[in-house]
Amino acid sequence: MSDIMIKIAVIFLLEYFRMSDGDDYYFSYEDLNVHQLMLRDRHRTETYKQAIFSLQECIKDKVVMDVGTGTGILSIFCAQAGAKKVYAVEASRVAKLAQKTIEDNNLSHIIQVIHDHVEEVELPFGEKVDVLVSEWMGFYLLHEGMLNSVIAARNKHLKPNGKMLPEIARLYSCPCSLPSEFDFWTDVYGVNMSSVGEETRKTKRQHPEIMEVRKEDLLSKPTCVLELDLKTVTVEDVDAFSTKCVATAVRDGRYQGLVLWFSCLFPVPNLETQPVVLSTSPEDQCTHWKQTVLVLPQEINVTEDEPIAWELKLKRSVDNPRQYSIEFIMLDPEKEQHPIPCYCHLTKCIVTRTFLECEKEPQVEDSESQIIDFC
C-alpha cells in the first residue's frame, strides 16, 4: 500500500446549515427546519430522555442548566424528572419560542429561559448548578465548536461534584467501502462513467461527505481516536490532536474511505447501572449526524487479516474556530507500531500473539512437583 496523503479542508455548505463564527452561527439556528431535523431524530432525543430519567435521583429537587436549549425539550425533560429549577440558556432568538413551549407545558414556575450567550450569563447570587446538560455535538463530534461554550458553563456555573450530561464523548474511525461513491459510476443508465467518478472523487479532497455508511461496509473493528472526559476537558485539549492507527481487515474488501462517528456516555446513578449511550455508529440507529466520510480518490483492495494503517489529524481553523481541518494520511503498516495483541497476518504480530496465548495456557505439576509448561 503506497503512502498517500489527503488533506481535507472542512467546509460544510450542505443542506443542514452554514457554520460561521460570530452571531451568524446563532442566526443559523433560527431556521426551524434545523430544530425539526433534530427533534425528529428519535434515537438522539429518546436517548437524552432516557438518560435524564435514569438520573432522576440526581436531578430531583436539584438545579439544572441546559446549555443551548433550542426549543427547550431537554429542559422540559429535566423538569419532568423533578428538577427544582432549570436555567434554559439560548443565544438565538429561538429562545422566545422555547419560552412559549415551556408556557404551553405549564412549566414556567420551574424553567427560566435566559436569552444570552452562556459565557455572559450571571446566575442570581452567584448560584451554582447541580447538573449541566447540553446537546453540543456536531459532525465528527467537534464541528460547530459548541463544546467551548459547554466548558465555559461548566467552569463558571457547575458545582465541583456536579453532573455533566453527557459525561464522556468518544470519536471513532474505521476503514470502509463506499459503493455509493464508486459503483454508481460504472453503470450510469447503461453508460460506463468511471472517469467522471474518478474526477468527482478528487474534488472530495476538499471536504468530507456526510452520509450513511452501512455496517456491512466497515472493513475492520473501529478505533477510538479521541476520548473526552467532559468533567475535565479544556478548550486547549480540542484545539488540535493527532493519532496513528493500525487496524486489521475483518474480510476481503475494497478500501474506499475512512468513516468517522462518535458516541456519548451519560453518568450512572450507581456502580450497578450500565450507562446510557448515544451512538452514531453505522451499527446503530441512524441519526441526523449520520457519519462523516473521508473519500479516497481511488480504491485499494484489501484481504482478510491485512493490516491497514493511517494517521488522523484534526486542527481547529484559525479563520473560523467552529470548523476544523482534517488530515488523513495513509501509512505503511509494516513501519508502524501495532496494538498488542494484533490479529493481522504480519509475522511479528503472529509471533507476539502466539507468545501471549502460550502465557495463558494452564500449567501442571509432575510427580516431582516440577512445573511443566504446555508450551
FENVEN-V758437 format. One record per backbone hydrogen bond with DSSP energy under -0.5 kcal/mol. CO is the residue of the C=O (numbers start at 1). NH is the residue of the N-H. If there is no record, write none. Layout:
# FENVEN-V758437
co:CO nh:NH
co:CO nh:NH
This chain:
# FENVEN-V758437
co:4 nh:330
co:5 nh:7
co:6 nh:8
co:6 nh:328
co:7 nh:9
co:8 nh:10
co:8 nh:326
co:9 nh:11
co:11 nh:13
co:12 nh:19
co:18 nh:20
co:21 nh:24
co:22 nh:25
co:22 nh:26
co:23 nh:27
co:24 nh:28
co:25 nh:29
co:26 nh:29
co:27 nh:30
co:28 nh:31
co:30 nh:32
co:31 nh:34
co:31 nh:35
co:32 nh:36
co:33 nh:37
co:34 nh:38
co:35 nh:39
co:36 nh:40
co:38 nh:41
co:40 nh:42
co:41 nh:45
co:42 nh:46
co:43 nh:47
co:44 nh:48
co:45 nh:49
co:46 nh:50
co:47 nh:51
co:48 nh:52
co:49 nh:53
co:50 nh:54
co:51 nh:55
co:52 nh:55
co:53 nh:56
co:55 nh:58
co:55 nh:59
co:56 nh:60
co:59 nh:62
co:62 nh:84
co:62 nh:85
co:63 nh:130
co:63 nh:131
co:64 nh:87
co:65 nh:67
co:65 nh:133
co:66 nh:68
co:66 nh:69
co:66 nh:89
co:67 nh:135
co:69 nh:72
co:72 nh:76
co:73 nh:77
co:74 nh:78
co:75 nh:79
co:76 nh:80
co:77 nh:81
co:78 nh:83
co:79 nh:82
co:82 nh:61
co:85 nh:64
co:86 nh:88
co:86 nh:112
co:87 nh:66
co:87 nh:89
co:88 nh:114
co:89 nh:68
co:89 nh:69
co:90 nh:116
co:92 nh:95
co:93 nh:96
co:93 nh:97
co:94 nh:98
co:95 nh:99
co:96 nh:100
co:97 nh:101
co:98 nh:102
co:99 nh:103
co:100 nh:104
co:101 nh:105
co:102 nh:107
co:103 nh:106
co:107 nh:110
co:107 nh:111
co:110 nh:86
co:110 nh:112
co:111 nh:113
co:112 nh:88
co:113 nh:115
co:114 nh:90
co:114 nh:116
co:117 nh:120
co:117 nh:121
co:118 nh:121
co:123 nh:126
co:124 nh:127
co:129 nh:159
co:130 nh:163
co:131 nh:65
co:132 nh:165
co:133 nh:67
co:134 nh:136
co:138 nh:141
co:139 nh:143
co:140 nh:142
co:141 nh:138
co:142 nh:145
co:145 nh:148
co:146 nh:149
co:146 nh:150
co:147 nh:151
co:148 nh:152
co:149 nh:153
co:150 nh:154
co:151 nh:155
co:152 nh:156
co:153 nh:157
co:153 nh:158
co:154 nh:158
co:157 nh:129
co:159 nh:162
co:163 nh:132
co:164 nh:166
co:164 nh:267
co:165 nh:134
co:167 nh:230
co:168 nh:265
co:169 nh:228
co:170 nh:263
co:171 nh:225
co:171 nh:226
co:172 nh:261
co:173 nh:223
co:174 nh:259
co:175 nh:219
co:175 nh:220
co:176 nh:256
co:176 nh:257
co:178 nh:181
co:178 nh:182
co:179 nh:183
co:179 nh:184
co:182 nh:185
co:183 nh:186
co:183 nh:187
co:184 nh:187
co:185 nh:193
co:187 nh:189
co:188 nh:191
co:191 nh:188
co:191 nh:193
co:193 nh:197
co:194 nh:198
co:195 nh:199
co:196 nh:200
co:197 nh:201
co:198 nh:202
co:199 nh:203
co:200 nh:204
co:201 nh:204
co:202 nh:205
co:203 nh:206
co:204 nh:207
co:209 nh:211
co:209 nh:293
co:211 nh:291
co:214 nh:217
co:215 nh:218
co:217 nh:177
co:219 nh:250
co:219 nh:251
co:223 nh:173
co:223 nh:225
co:226 nh:171
co:228 nh:169
co:228 nh:230
co:229 nh:232
co:229 nh:233
co:234 nh:238
co:235 nh:238
co:236 nh:239
co:236 nh:240
co:239 nh:316
co:241 nh:314
co:243 nh:312
co:245 nh:310
co:247 nh:308
co:249 nh:305
co:253 nh:255
co:253 nh:302
co:254 nh:256
co:255 nh:300
co:256 nh:296
co:257 nh:176
co:258 nh:294
co:259 nh:174
co:260 nh:292
co:261 nh:172
co:262 nh:280
co:263 nh:170
co:264 nh:278
co:265 nh:167
co:265 nh:168
co:270 nh:273
co:276 nh:266
co:277 nh:279
co:278 nh:264
co:281 nh:284
co:282 nh:215
co:287 nh:290
co:291 nh:211
co:291 nh:293
co:292 nh:260
co:293 nh:209
co:293 nh:295
co:294 nh:258
co:300 nh:255
co:302 nh:253
co:303 nh:306
co:305 nh:345
co:306 nh:249
co:308 nh:247
co:309 nh:331
co:310 nh:245
co:311 nh:329
co:312 nh:243
co:313 nh:327
co:314 nh:241
co:315 nh:325
co:320 nh:317
co:320 nh:323
co:322 nh:144
co:323 nh:317
co:324 nh:10
co:325 nh:315
co:326 nh:8
co:327 nh:313
co:327 nh:329
co:328 nh:6
co:328 nh:330
co:329 nh:311
co:330 nh:4
co:331 nh:309
co:331 nh:333
co:332 nh:335
co:332 nh:336
co:333 nh:336
co:346 nh:349
co:346 nh:350
co:347 nh:351
co:348 nh:352
co:349 nh:353
co:350 nh:354
co:351 nh:355
co:352 nh:356
co:353 nh:357
co:354 nh:358
co:355 nh:359
co:356 nh:360
co:357 nh:361
co:358 nh:361
co:362 nh:374
co:364 nh:372
co:366 nh:369
co:370 nh:366
co:371 nh:373
co:372 nh:364
co:372 nh:374
